[in-house]
Amino acid sequence: MLIPLNEKQKRFIQKKLKEAVLLAGSQVALSRILHITEASLSQLLNNRFLPSARICVLLEAKFGFKKEQMRPDIFLID
């Protein structure tokens, strides 16, 4: 069962996504890394949607962001 994220957790995700844009060099570059459209990335950056498990795994592999911190509702921390 998924646990809803609170506003603090959503702001953390948004902060990490913005950091990933800087590390990738641009929104276009990050959208290519994540294999999503620029429009989808924009929706993620504006907190309209939460990143999927696949996106969290890609962010962890590319930038070292812990998937458990990005989506604790999916990747449970013991």
N, C-alpha and C positions, 0 to 999 in steps of 0.2 A: 504494500500500500504506500503510495506517495504521500509525503508530508508536505503541506504547503509551505513555501518559503516566505519568510517575513521581509519587510521592506529593507532592513539592513543587509540581508543576504542578497536581495535583488540589486541593491546599490553596489555591493562588492562585485557581483558578476558584471555589471555595467562598467565598473572601473577596470576590471581585468580585460574586458573586451576592448576598451579604449587603449589600454596599454599594449594590447596585441596589435592594434592598428599602427601604433607608433613603431613597434618592433618590426612589423612587416614592411613598413615604409608608406603604406597607403591603405585605404579601404579596398581599393581594387585588388591590391596584392593579397590582403588578408582573405578576401572573398575567394580568390583562386586557391589559396592554401587550404581553406576549409571546404572547397568544392561546393560553394553555394553562390547564389546570385548576389549582386550588389544590393538589390532591394531587400533580400532576406537578411543580409548583414545589417542594413540600416534598421530594420525592424528589431533585430537583436540589440543593437546599440541604443535604441530608444525604449528598451524594456517592453516592447509589445509582445515578444515571445522570449522564452528561456531557451538557452542552447540545449540541443539534444545530447544524448550520451555520446554519439559519434563525434560531434563537434568538441565536446569536452575532452575526449581522448586525443583528438588532433591537436588541440591547444596544449595539452600536457606534453605530447610528443615533440611539438615544434618549439614551444616557449617555456616548458617546465611548470606551467600552472597545474596545480594539483586538481585532478578531476573531482576528488572528494570535497574540496573546498568550493569548486564551481557549482556543483549540484549535489549537495549532501542528501537531497531527497531521493536521488537515484543511486549514488555511490555511498552507501552507509559507512559511517566511521564508527568503529568499535570503541 
